């Protein structure tokens, strides 16, 4: 019977590979220190971001206008998205020109709630904010749109174009102005993917960063639609519809749920 012997070159290569796989104590220590430093850096960044959110929350008068406290805003995904959009808009348009959680009379429910509203001489921006991630599917005509995070996680939500249409009509009626004075905008977070939606350009459906660019461009190149006096008067009238009582807020929530159940 023949004896089988390993090729000495192969044997030598296996030994060298095994040695390379072995990690020295010093290398292990360096790796551990790097992981610790990385974790500390991430923690510091999060603390700085938290403090920035806390300071700007009170400096921006968001609590006064929305009625929401800091923790209710910070730990609620929807509220936080509205706050981030509000904060950016006051940076672009001024603190006194931007309102949030505006409650106006509505056709299908007693009231409709506008997430963020900004008054400018270029028009009245009416925002519907969706702080969603993942792929977004939907069209102008769909009753509901769909958020897809992965094959196991899908979520349907009411067509935001229809939702914001109700908002713009309420603004028209309340301020007694034409629809040409209003700039409707549906804003999704930068973590969303909007390549799957099928909507006309004039509906202004954007990621957050693109929405900011749109407002900047409109403020720079757009025509004046409102006078400064009109702007001031509208802000005063709309301020009275912010920070409504908890009873009105709950009534709005109940009305929306009842309407959605009726549609389904």
C-alpha positions in Angstrom: 0.0 0.0 0.0 1.4 3.4 -0.9 2.0 6.0 1.7 0.7 9.4 1.0 2.9 12.3 1.9 1.9 16.0 1.8 3.7 18.4 -0.4 6.2 20.2 1.8 5.4 23.5 0.1 1.7 23.1 0.8 2.4 22.2 4.4 4.6 25.2 4.9 1.8 27.4 3.4 -0.7 26.0 5.8 1.5 26.7 8.8 2.1 30.3 7.6 -1.6 30.9 7.1 -2.4 29.6 10.6 0.2 32.0 12.0 -1.4 34.9 10.2 -4.8 34.0 11.6 -3.5 34.2 15.1 -4.0 37.7 16.6 -1.5 38.9 19.1 -2.6 40.3 22.5 -1.4 43.8 21.4 -3.5 43.6 18.2 -6.5 42.6 20.3 -6.0 45.5 22.7 -5.7 48.0 19.8 -8.9 46.7 18.2 -10.7 47.0 21.5 -9.5 50.5 22.1 -10.6 51.5 18.6 -14.1 50.1 19.2 -14.3 52.0 22.5 -13.1 55.2 20.9 -15.6 54.8 18.1 -18.5 54.2 20.5 -17.5 57.3 22.5 -17.4 59.4 19.4 -20.9 58.2 18.4 -22.2 59.0 21.9 -20.7 62.5 21.9 -22.3 63.2 18.5 -25.6 62.1 19.8 -25.3 64.2 22.9 -24.4 67.3 20.8 -27.4 66.6 18.5 -29.7 66.2 21.5 -28.5 69.4 23.1 -28.9 71.3 19.8 -32.5 70.0 19.5 -33.2 71.0 23.1 -31.8 74.5 22.7 -33.5 75.2 19.3 -36.8 73.7 20.6 -37.2 76.5 23.1 -35.4 79.2 21.1 -37.7 78.6 18.1 -40.9 79.0 20.2 -42.0 75.6 18.9 -43.6 74.7 22.3 -45.6 77.9 22.4 -47.0 77.4 18.8 -47.5 73.6 18.9 -48.4 73.0 22.5 -46.1 70.0 22.6 -43.4 69.6 25.2 -39.9 68.7 24.3 -40.0 65.0 25.1 -43.3 64.5 23.3 -41.7 66.1 20.3 -38.3 64.4 20.5 -39.5 60.8 21.1 -42.4 60.9 18.6 -41.3 60.3 15.0 -44.1 62.3 13.5 -43.7 65.2 15.9 -40.0 65.3 15.5 -40.2 65.4 11.7 -42.5 68.4 11.9 -40.2 70.1 14.4 -37.2 69.7 12.1 -39.1 71.1 9.1 -40.4 74.0 11.3 -36.9 74.8 12.5 -35.5 74.9 9.0 -38.4 77.1 7.7 -38.0 79.7 10.5 -34.3 79.8 9.5 -35.3 80.6 5.9 -38.5 82.7 6.4 -38.3 84.1 10.0 -39.6 82.9 13.3 -42.8 84.9 13.2 -43.7 83.7 9.7 -43.9 80.0 10.4 -46.7 78.2 12.3 -47.3 74.6 13.3 -50.3 72.5 14.3 -52.7 74.9 12.8 -56.4 73.8 13.2 -58.9 75.1 10.7 -62.5 74.2 9.8 -62.9 71.4 7.4 -65.5 70.0 5.1 -65.4 66.3 6.0 -64.4 66.7 9.7 -64.9 69.5 12.1 -61.3 70.6 11.9 -58.2 69.8 9.8 -54.7 70.0 11.3 -51.8 71.5 9.2 -48.4 70.2 10.2 -46.4 73.3 9.2 -47.5 76.5 7.5 -45.4 79.4 6.5 -46.6 82.8 5.3 -44.4 84.7 2.8 -44.9 87.4 0.2 -44.2 84.6 -2.3 -47.3 82.7 -1.1 -48.5 80.6 1.8 -46.6 77.3 2.0 -48.8 74.5 3.3 -46.7 71.5 4.4 -47.7 67.9 5.0 -44.7 66.2 6.7 -44.1 62.4 6.5 -41.1 61.4 8.5 -40.9 58.0 6.8 -38.0 55.9 5.6 -37.9 53.2 2.9 -39.5 53.1 -0.6 -42.7 55.0 -1.1 -45.3 53.8 -3.6 -48.3 55.8 -4.7 -49.9 58.0 -7.4 -52.3 61.0 -7.6 -55.3 58.8 -7.8 -54.6 56.2 -5.2 -56.6 56.2 -2.0 -53.7 55.0 0.0 -49.9 55.0 -0.5 -47.5 52.3 0.7 -44.3 52.5 2.7 -42.0 49.5 2.2 -39.0 49.0 4.5 -38.3 45.4 3.4 -40.3 42.4 2.2 -41.7 41.8 5.7 -42.5 45.4 6.6 -45.1 47.3 4.6 -47.4 50.0 5.8 -50.3 51.8 4.1 -51.1 55.4 4.8 -53.7 57.9 3.5 -52.7 59.6 0.2 -50.8 62.7 1.5 -51.9 64.7 -1.7 -55.5 64.3 -0.7 -54.7 65.0 2.9 -52.9 68.2 2.0 -55.6 69.2 -0.5 -58.0 69.4 2.5 -55.5 71.6 4.2 -55.1 74.0 1.3 -58.9 74.3 0.8 -59.2 75.1 4.5 -56.6 77.8 4.2 -58.4 79.3 1.2 -61.7 79.5 3.1 -60.3 80.7 6.3 -58.2 83.5 4.8 -60.6 84.1 1.9 -57.8 83.9 -0.8 -57.4 82.2 -4.1 -55.7 78.8 -4.6 -52.9 80.6 -6.6 -51.8 82.2 -3.3 -51.0 78.8 -1.8 -48.0 76.6 -2.3 -48.9 73.0 -1.3 -45.9 70.7 -0.4 -45.7 67.1 0.8 -42.3 66.4 2.4 -40.7 63.1 3.2 -37.6 62.5 5.2 -34.2 62.1 3.5 -34.3 58.4 4.4 -37.2 57.9 2.0 -37.0 56.7 -1.6 -39.5 58.5 -3.9 -38.5 57.0 -7.2 -41.6 54.7 -7.2 -44.3 57.4 -6.8 -46.2 58.6 -9.9 -47.4 62.2 -9.3 -47.4 65.4 -11.4 -44.7 67.9 -10.7 -47.0 70.6 -9.5 -48.0 68.5 -6.5 -44.5 69.3 -5.0 -43.7 66.0 -3.4 -40.1 66.1 -2.1 -37.5 64.7 0.2 -36.7 67.1 3.0 -33.5 68.4 1.3 -35.2 69.0 -2.0 -38.1 70.8 -0.3 -35.6 73.2 1.3 -34.0 73.9 -2.1 -37.5 74.5 -3.6 -38.4 77.1 -0.9 -35.0 78.8 -1.2 -35.4 79.1 -5.0 -39.0 80.3 -4.8 -38.1 82.9 -2.2 -35.2 84.2 -4.4 -36.8 84.1 -7.9 -40.6 83.8 -7.3 -43.0 86.7 -7.8 -44.6 88.5 -4.9 -48.2 87.3 -4.4 -49.0 88.9 -1.1 -48.2 92.4 0.3 -46.3 92.8 3.5 -49.6 94.0 5.1 -51.4 90.9 4.0 -48.6 88.7 5.3 -48.8 90.3 8.7 -52.6 90.1 8.8 -52.6 86.4 7.8 -50.0 85.5 10.4 -52.0 87.2 13.2 -55.2 85.4 12.1 -53.5 82.0 11.8 -51.7 82.3 15.2 -55.1 82.3 16.8 -55.6 78.8 15.4 -52.4 77.3 16.8 -51.9 75.5 20.1 -55.6 74.5 20.4 -57.1 72.9 23.5 -56.6 69.1 24.0 -60.4 68.7 23.5 -60.2 70.1 20.0 -57.1 68.0 19.2 -58.8 64.8 20.4 -62.0 65.6 18.5 -59.9 66.0 15.3 -58.2 62.7 15.9 -61.5 60.9 16.5 -63.0 62.5 13.3 -60.1 61.4 11.2 -60.3 57.8 12.4 -64.1 57.7 11.8 -63.6 59.1 8.3 -60.9 56.5 7.5 -63.0 53.7 8.8 -65.9 54.9 6.7 -63.7 55.0 3.5 -62.3 51.5 4.2 
